[in-house]
Amino acid sequence: MNRNDVTEKIVATKVAKGIKWIDVAKRVGLSKEWVTAACLGQMTLTVAQADIVGEIFDLTPEERRWLTIVPYKGSLPTTVPTDPLIYRFYELIHVYGTTIKALIHEEFGDGIMSAIDFTMDLQREPDPKGDRVRIVMSGKFLPYKTY
């Protein structure tokens, strides 16, 4: 057994039971974005959080322990994503990455936006021409240091 096996079981149980990520997040007491990432193998849960997730998804004690292990983050099955939705984010960074970088550097200086000290909010935005996906990302600015 490994973390990927647990993730696959979580997704299979989610489908079988018709579970919504927002409902899991409410039970855990954290954002739907973070809890979903954790359930999909990208974040580390505490024992208490793993027990709640384990109860929801019928996980064994061993499977729950896997949720508390620091995962290998950012792993996708291919270098260039092939899933159309994920690929569009890849494309977005290819097109707007230099713009985002230039504007962050102009506003803050030489540094990066943290993906560790980070929050995200994803919402549906009604629009008469077709609903839109609104994603707000907020990451701490970390300046490069001289030494």
N, C-alpha and C positions, 0 to 999 in steps of 0.2 A: 504494500500500500504506500502511496505517496500523496502529496498535496494535490496533484492534478486529479487523482482518483476521487478525492473528497470534493473537489470543485465539480467534477462531472456528476457525482451523486447529488450534490446540491441542485444543480441545474435540472437534472432529470426529475427530482422530487418536486421542484418548483413547477415544472410543466405538468406533472401528474396530478398535483394538488391544486393547480391554478393559483399559486401564491404570487402576490405582487411584492416587488422590492420595497415599495413604500411601507407596506405592512410589516415587513421584517425590520425595517429601520425604526419604525415606531416602537416595536417590542424591544429592540436593542437600546433605543433612546438616543440615537445619533442620526446624522443626515442620511438621506437615501443614497446620495452619491458615495459617501465613504463606506457605508455598510454594503452596498452593491459591490464596490471594489474589493472589499474584504471577502465577501462570499465568492467572488470570482478569482480569488487567490492572489490579490495584490496588496493586502494589508494584513497586519498581525492583530488578532483579537486577544483580549484578556481571557482568562479562564471563565469569568462570569459571562462575558459576551459570547464566548464559544459555547457555553452551556445553553444560552437562549437560542442561538442559531442551531445548535444540535437538537434541541427540543423541536423546533419548527420543522427541520429537515430530517428528523428521525436518524440522527447520526449516533454511531456507537461511541463509547468513551475514547477509543483509539482515534477515530475520525475527528472527534472534538479536539484532541490534543494537537492534531495536525494544523488546526486553525490558529493555534497559539505559537507556531513556529514561524520565524521570519522567512517570508517567501523570496523567491528570485523574482524581483519586480521588473515590469516592463517587457515581459517575454511574450512574443507573438510567434505563431508557427512559421512565419516567413519574414525575411528582411523587409521587403516591400509588402505591405498588407494587401491581401486579395479580397477581403470582405469589402463590398462596395461602400458601406457607411464608414468603416475605419479608414479606407483608402481616401475618402473625401477629406478627412482630417489631415492625412499625410499630404494630400494635394494642397490643402489650405496652407500648411506650413511651407510647402515649396513656393507657393505664390506670394504669401504674405509674411513669411518668416523674416525676410530681410527688413521689411517695413516695421514689424513688431520690434525687432532688434534695434533698429535705428531710433525708433520713438522711445523705447525704454532707455537707451543710452543717452539720448538727448535730455530726457526728463530726470533721470536718476544718476547718470554717469556710468562708468565701466563696471559691470556686474551682471548678475543673473536674477531671474525670478525663481524662487524656491518652489520645488514640487514637494518639499517636506513640510514646510510651514505654509500650508496651502488650503484653500477651501474652494468649492465649486458648487454652483447652484444651477440646475437644469430645469427649465420650465417650458410648458407649452404656451405660446403666444398667439392668441386668436388673431386671424387676419382674414378679411373678406376675400382676398386672392388665394387663400390657402394658408393653413396654420403654419407657424414658424417655430423653429427650435431656438430657444434663448438659453445661452450658456454664459454664465458669469464666472470667471476664474479670478481668484485673488491669491497671489503668492507674495511672500515677504521678499523684499529686494535685498540681495546679498552682494555688497561691493567686493571687488577684487582688492586684496590688500597688497601693499608693497612691503618688501622685507629686505 
